[in-house]
Amino acid sequence: MERRLWLLSWKELKDIREKIRFVALPIGVVEAHGPHLPLGTDFMIPLYISDKLVERLNGLIAPAIPYGVTTSLTGFPGCLSVEPETLEKLVFQALKSLKMSGFDKIIVINGHGGSEHVKALVEAIKRAWLELGVRTLLVNWWVYAAKKSKEILGSIGGHAGTEETAMIMAIKEDLAKKELFDESQIFLIEEGIEAFPLPGSILIYDPEDKAEIPPIDSCMRFANEVVDMISKIVERTLKGWKVQSDNVELK
């Protein structure tokens, strides 16, 4: 069954929408991810996760939103940013449009961690519930998977670090340009230090952490377990929403 919304005709969508449990909406940004990862890493990973989720749990994927709020890495070419207000409006309108098409349960898989970016997403999904009755789960995948990253990869990873590299390699190994990886691009984010724009495109947040190219078997294991984790919270959330919509008291 085709689960990419943009490849369905309106007739096909109408015929299957009553059977669909949710729509996954991948969101990220286009920005520098080290010298070795694609600029689109932040939406490519959510798209990959979404693809796995909809197959497992009977959903559809909406087109990814590849524009977000990014400012600190604009010293490197290829960073595409919008204002926080623009992102909030865009996501809200996307949720509104999905509601008009018959979908009121949305799973947002976000791949970008900028504080203004995440805040805009939270405001959009709050509005969508309060104004439209759209239920939305926001998954910041790398935060949710941090412990799993430490367990399997030996590192929480940071920006363009081990965990994002592992996920990109799980999508397609040669998307990570191993020959371009450069340790001099690693920059430690420390309290009391501010640089604008940031002087490195690989960011770590713990001096004991590391950024490296993991072996492909670890990449695949990590990606599979991340999808497993997210599938479980999505399933639990959908069941909780069904209780609400069925007006059944929790016991």
C-alpha positions as a Markdown table, in Angstrom:
| # | Residue | x | y | z |
|---|---|---|---|---|
| 1 | Met | 0.0 | 0.0 | 0.0 |
| 2 | Glu | 1.3 | 3.5 | -0.9 |
| 3 | Arg | 1.6 | 5.5 | 2.3 |
| 4 | Arg | 3.2 | 8.7 | 0.9 |
| 5 | Leu | 0.3 | 11.1 | 0.8 |
| 6 | Trp | 1.7 | 13.1 | -2.1 |
| 7 | Leu | 1.7 | 10.1 | -4.3 |
| 8 | Leu | -1.9 | 9.3 | -3.8 |
| 9 | Ser | -4.8 | 10.7 | -5.8 |
| 10 | Trp | -7.6 | 12.5 | -3.9 |
| 11 | Lys | -9.8 | 9.5 | -4.8 |
| 12 | Glu | -7.4 | 7.0 | -3.4 |
| 13 | Leu | -6.9 | 9.1 | -0.2 |
| 14 | Lys | -10.7 | 9.4 | 0.3 |
| 15 | Asp | -11.1 | 5.7 | -0.1 |
| 16 | Ile | -8.5 | 4.8 | 2.6 |
| 17 | Arg | -8.6 | 7.6 | 5.1 |
| 18 | Glu | -11.2 | 6.0 | 7.4 |
| 19 | Lys | -8.8 | 3.1 | 7.9 |
| 20 | Ile | -5.7 | 5.2 | 8.6 |
| 21 | Arg | -4.8 | 5.7 | 12.3 |
| 22 | Phe | -2.5 | 8.8 | 12.0 |
| 23 | Val | -0.4 | 11.0 | 9.7 |
| 24 | Ala | 3.3 | 11.4 | 10.3 |
| 25 | Leu | 4.7 | 14.8 | 9.6 |
| 26 | Pro | 8.5 | 15.0 | 9.4 |
| 27 | Ile | 10.1 | 18.3 | 10.2 |
| 28 | Gly | 13.7 | 19.5 | 10.1 |
| 29 | Val | 15.9 | 22.2 | 8.7 |
| 30 | Val | 18.6 | 22.5 | 6.0 |
| 31 | Glu | 21.9 | 23.4 | 7.6 |
| 32 | Ala | 25.5 | 22.4 | 7.9 |
| 33 | His | 26.0 | 18.9 | 9.5 |
| 34 | Gly | 29.8 | 18.6 | 9.7 |
| 35 | Pro | 31.8 | 18.3 | 6.5 |
| 36 | His | 30.6 | 14.7 | 6.1 |
| 37 | Leu | 26.7 | 14.7 | 6.4 |
| 38 | Pro | 24.1 | 16.0 | 4.0 |
| 39 | Leu | 22.6 | 19.5 | 4.6 |
| 40 | Gly | 19.2 | 17.8 | 4.8 |
| 41 | Thr | 20.1 | 15.5 | 7.7 |
| 42 | Asp | 17.6 | 17.1 | 10.0 |
| 43 | Phe | 14.6 | 16.2 | 7.8 |
| 44 | Met | 16.0 | 13.1 | 6.2 |
| 45 | Ile | 16.1 | 11.2 | 9.5 |
| 46 | Pro | 12.5 | 12.1 | 10.5 |
| 47 | Leu | 11.4 | 11.0 | 7.0 |
| 48 | Tyr | 13.2 | 7.7 | 7.5 |
| 49 | Ile | 11.6 | 7.2 | 11.0 |
| 50 | Ser | 8.2 | 8.2 | 9.7 |
| 51 | Asp | 8.4 | 5.7 | 6.8 |
| 52 | Lys | 9.0 | 2.9 | 9.3 |
| 53 | Leu | 6.3 | 4.1 | 11.7 |
| 54 | Val | 3.5 | 4.3 | 9.1 |
| 55 | Glu | 4.2 | 0.7 | 7.9 |
| 56 | Arg | 4.2 | -0.7 | 11.4 |
| 57 | Leu | 1.2 | 1.2 | 12.8 |
| 58 | Asn | -1.0 | 1.9 | 9.7 |
| 59 | Gly | -0.4 | 5.6 | 9.0 |
| 60 | Leu | 0.4 | 8.0 | 6.2 |
| 61 | Ile | 3.3 | 10.3 | 5.7 |
| 62 | Ala | 2.7 | 14.0 | 4.9 |
| 63 | Pro | 5.3 | 15.8 | 2.9 |
| 64 | Ala | 8.3 | 16.8 | 5.0 |
| 65 | Ile | 8.7 | 20.4 | 6.2 |
| 66 | Pro | 12.4 | 21.1 | 5.5 |
| 67 | Tyr | 12.4 | 24.7 | 6.7 |
| 68 | Gly | 13.0 | 25.6 | 10.3 |
| 69 | Val | 14.7 | 28.1 | 12.6 |
| 70 | Thr | 18.5 | 28.0 | 12.4 |
| 71 | Thr | 20.9 | 30.8 | 13.0 |
| 72 | Ser | 24.0 | 29.7 | 14.8 |
| 73 | Leu | 25.4 | 27.7 | 11.9 |
| 74 | Thr | 24.8 | 30.3 | 9.2 |
| 75 | Gly | 28.5 | 30.9 | 8.9 |
| 76 | Phe | 28.6 | 27.8 | 6.8 |
| 77 | Pro | 27.0 | 27.6 | 3.3 |
| 78 | Gly | 23.6 | 26.0 | 2.8 |
| 79 | Cys | 21.8 | 27.0 | 5.9 |
| 80 | Leu | 18.1 | 27.9 | 5.1 |
| 81 | Ser | 16.2 | 29.5 | 7.9 |
| 82 | Val | 12.8 | 31.1 | 8.6 |
| 83 | Glu | 11.5 | 33.2 | 11.5 |
| 84 | Pro | 10.0 | 31.4 | 14.4 |
| 85 | Glu | 6.6 | 33.0 | 13.8 |
| 86 | Thr | 6.8 | 31.8 | 10.2 |
| 87 | Leu | 7.5 | 28.2 | 11.3 |
| 88 | Glu | 4.7 | 28.2 | 13.8 |
| 89 | Lys | 2.2 | 29.5 | 11.2 |
| 90 | Leu | 3.4 | 27.0 | 8.6 |
| 91 | Val | 3.1 | 24.0 | 11.0 |
| 92 | Phe | -0.3 | 25.2 | 12.3 |
| 93 | Gln | -1.6 | 25.6 | 8.7 |
| 94 | Ala | -0.2 | 22.1 | 7.8 |
| 95 | Leu | -2.1 | 20.6 | 10.7 |
| 96 | Lys | -5.2 | 22.6 | 9.8 |
| 97 | Ser | -5.0 | 21.3 | 6.2 |
| 98 | Leu | -4.6 | 17.7 | 7.4 |
| 99 | Lys | -7.7 | 18.1 | 9.6 |
| 100 | Met | -9.7 | 19.4 | 6.6 |
| 101 | Ser | -8.6 | 16.2 | 4.8 |
| 102 | Gly | -10.0 | 14.1 | 7.6 |
| 103 | Phe | -7.0 | 13.5 | 9.8 |
| 104 | Asp | -6.9 | 14.7 | 13.4 |
| 105 | Lys | -4.2 | 12.5 | 14.9 |
| 106 | Ile | -0.7 | 13.7 | 13.8 |
| 107 | Ile | 2.7 | 12.4 | 14.8 |
| 108 | Val | 5.4 | 15.1 | 14.3 |
| 109 | Ile | 8.9 | 13.7 | 14.0 |
| 110 | Asn | 11.3 | 16.6 | 14.5 |
| 111 | Gly | 15.0 | 16.5 | 13.7 |
| 112 | His | 16.2 | 19.9 | 14.7 |
| 113 | Gly | 17.0 | 21.0 | 18.2 |
| 114 | Gly | 17.2 | 24.8 | 18.1 |
| 115 | Ser | 15.3 | 26.2 | 21.1 |
| 116 | Glu | 13.4 | 28.7 | 19.0 |
| 117 | His | 12.6 | 26.0 | 16.5 |
| 118 | Val | 11.2 | 23.6 | 19.1 |
| 119 | Lys | 9.3 | 26.3 | 20.8 |
| 120 | Ala | 7.6 | 27.2 | 17.6 |
| 121 | Leu | 6.5 | 23.6 | 17.1 |
| 122 | Val | 5.2 | 23.3 | 20.6 |
| 123 | Glu | 3.1 | 26.5 | 20.1 |
| 124 | Ala | 1.7 | 25.2 | 16.8 |
| 125 | Ile | 0.6 | 21.9 | 18.2 |
| 126 | Lys | -1.0 | 23.6 | 21.2 |
| 127 | Arg | -2.9 | 25.9 | 19.0 |
| 128 | Ala | -4.0 | 23.0 | 16.8 |
| 129 | Trp | -5.5 | 21.2 | 19.7 |
| 130 | Leu | -7.1 | 24.2 | 21.3 |
| 131 | Glu | -8.5 | 25.8 | 18.1 |
| 132 | Leu | -9.0 | 22.8 | 15.8 |
| 133 | Gly | -9.2 | 19.7 | 18.0 |
| 134 | Val | -6.2 | 18.1 | 16.3 |
| 135 | Arg | -4.2 | 15.8 | 18.6 |
| 136 | Thr | -0.5 | 15.9 | 17.9 |
| 137 | Leu | 2.5 | 14.1 | 19.4 |
| 138 | Leu | 5.8 | 15.8 | 19.0 |
| 139 | Val | 8.9 | 13.5 | 19.0 |
| 140 | Asn | 12.3 | 15.1 | 19.2 |
| 141 | Trp | 13.9 | 11.8 | 18.2 |
| 142 | Trp | 17.5 | 12.4 | 19.3 |
| 143 | Val | 16.4 | 13.5 | 22.8 |
| 144 | Tyr | 14.2 | 10.4 | 23.2 |
| 145 | Ala | 16.9 | 8.2 | 21.9 |
| 146 | Ala | 19.8 | 9.6 | 24.0 |
| 147 | Lys | 20.1 | 6.7 | 26.4 |
| 148 | Lys | 20.0 | 4.2 | 23.5 |
| 149 | Ser | 22.7 | 6.2 | 21.7 |
| 150 | Lys | 24.9 | 6.0 | 24.7 |
| 151 | Glu | 24.3 | 2.2 | 25.1 |
| 152 | Ile | 24.9 | 1.2 | 21.5 |
| 153 | Leu | 27.2 | 3.9 | 20.1 |
| 154 | Gly | 29.0 | 4.9 | 23.3 |
| 155 | Ser | 28.1 | 8.5 | 22.8 |
| 156 | Ile | 25.1 | 10.8 | 23.0 |
| 157 | Gly | 26.4 | 12.5 | 19.9 |
| 158 | Gly | 25.5 | 16.1 | 19.6 |
| 159 | His | 25.0 | 17.9 | 16.3 |
| 160 | Ala | 26.4 | 16.0 | 13.3 |
| 161 | Gly | 28.0 | 13.6 | 15.8 |
| 162 | Thr | 27.9 | 9.9 | 16.3 |
| 163 | Glu | 24.1 | 9.4 | 16.6 |
| 164 | Glu | 23.1 | 11.5 | 13.5 |
| 165 | Thr | 25.9 | 10.0 | 11.5 |
| 166 | Ala | 24.6 | 6.5 | 12.5 |
| 167 | Met | 21.1 | 7.3 | 11.4 |
| 168 | Ile | 22.2 | 8.7 | 8.1 |
| 169 | Met | 24.3 | 5.6 | 7.5 |
| 170 | Ala | 21.4 | 3.4 | 8.3 |
| 171 | Ile | 19.4 | 5.2 | 5.6 |
| 172 | Lys | 22.2 | 4.7 | 3.1 |
| 173 | Glu | 25.8 | 4.1 | 4.1 |
| 174 | Asp | 27.5 | 6.3 | 1.5 |
| 175 | Leu | 25.4 | 9.3 | 2.4 |
| 176 | Ala | 28.0 | 9.8 | 5.2 |
| 177 | Lys | 31.2 | 11.0 | 3.4 |
| 178 | Lys | 33.7 | 9.3 | 5.7 |
| 179 | Glu | 36.7 | 10.7 | 3.8 |
| 180 | Leu | 35.4 | 14.3 | 4.6 |
| 181 | Phe | 35.1 | 13.7 | 8.3 |
| 182 | Asp | 37.3 | 16.3 | 10.1 |
| 183 | Glu | 37.9 | 16.3 | 13.8 |
| 184 | Ser | 39.0 | 19.9 | 13.7 |
| 185 | Gln | 35.3 | 20.7 | 12.9 |
| 186 | Ile | 34.3 | 19.5 | 16.4 |
| 187 | Phe | 33.3 | 22.3 | 18.7 |
| 188 | Leu | 32.4 | 21.8 | 22.4 |
| 189 | Ile | 29.4 | 23.9 | 23.6 |
| 190 | Glu | 30.3 | 25.1 | 27.1 |
| 191 | Glu | 28.5 | 27.3 | 29.6 |
| 192 | Gly | 29.9 | 30.8 | 29.7 |
| 193 | Ile | 31.1 | 30.7 | 26.1 |
| 194 | Glu | 29.1 | 32.1 | 23.2 |
| 195 | Ala | 30.2 | 32.3 | 19.6 |
| 196 | Phe | 28.1 | 33.6 | 16.7 |
| 197 | Pro | 28.2 | 32.1 | 14.2 |
| 198 | Leu | 29.6 | 28.8 | 15.7 |
| 199 | Pro | 33.1 | 28.0 | 14.4 |
| 200 | Gly | 32.5 | 24.3 | 14.0 |
| 201 | Ser | 29.8 | 22.3 | 12.2 |
| 202 | Ile | 30.1 | 19.3 | 14.5 |
| 203 | Leu | 28.8 | 20.1 | 18.0 |
| 204 | Ile | 29.2 | 18.2 | 21.3 |
| 205 | Tyr | 27.8 | 19.2 | 24.6 |
| 206 | Asp | 29.9 | 17.1 | 27.0 |
| 207 | Pro | 33.7 | 17.1 | 27.1 |
| 208 | Glu | 33.6 | 13.3 | 27.6 |
| 209 | Asp | 31.4 | 12.8 | 24.6 |
| 210 | Lys | 32.8 | 12.0 | 21.1 |
| 211 | Ala | 32.0 | 12.4 | 17.5 |
| 212 | Glu | 33.0 | 9.7 | 15.1 |
| 213 | Ile | 32.0 | 7.4 | 12.2 |
| 214 | Pro | 30.4 | 4.3 | 13.8 |
| 215 | Pro | 30.6 | 0.8 | 12.2 |
| 216 | Ile | 27.6 | 0.1 | 10.0 |
| 217 | Asp | 26.3 | -2.8 | 12.1 |
| 218 | Ser | 26.0 | -0.5 | 15.1 |
| 219 | Cys | 24.3 | 2.1 | 12.9 |
| 220 | Met | 21.7 | -0.4 | 11.8 |
| 221 | Arg | 21.1 | -1.7 | 15.3 |
| 222 | Phe | 20.8 | 1.8 | 16.6 |
| 223 | Ala | 18.3 | 2.9 | 13.9 |
| 224 | Asn | 16.2 | -0.2 | 14.4 |
| 225 | Glu | 16.0 | 0.3 | 18.2 |
| 226 | Val | 15.2 | 4.0 | 17.8 |
| 227 | Val | 12.3 | 3.1 | 15.5 |
| 228 | Asp | 11.2 | 0.4 | 18.1 |
| 229 | Met | 11.2 | 3.0 | 20.9 |
| 230 | Ile | 9.3 | 5.6 | 19.0 |
| 231 | Ser | 6.8 | 3.0 | 17.7 |
| 232 | Lys | 6.0 | 2.1 | 21.3 |
| 233 | Ile | 5.3 | 5.7 | 22.4 |
| 234 | Val | 3.2 | 6.4 | 19.3 |
| 235 | Glu | 1.1 | 3.2 | 19.9 |
| 236 | Arg | 0.7 | 4.2 | 23.6 |
| 237 | Thr | -0.3 | 7.7 | 22.6 |
| 238 | Leu | -2.8 | 6.6 | 20.0 |
| 239 | Lys | -4.5 | 4.3 | 22.5 |
| 240 | Gly | -4.7 | 7.1 | 25.0 |
| 241 | Trp | -6.2 | 9.4 | 22.4 |
| 242 | Lys | -8.8 | 6.7 | 21.5 |
| 243 | Val | -9.9 | 6.5 | 25.2 |
| 244 | Gln | -10.4 | 10.3 | 25.1 |
| 245 | Ser | -12.3 | 10.3 | 21.8 |
| 246 | Asp | -14.4 | 7.4 | 22.9 |
| 247 | Asn | -15.2 | 9.2 | 26.1 |
| 248 | Val | -14.2 | 6.1 | 28.2 |
| 249 | Glu | -13.1 | 6.7 | 31.7 |
| 250 | Leu | -9.5 | 5.7 | 32.5 |
| 251 | Lys | -9.2 | 3.0 | 35.1 |
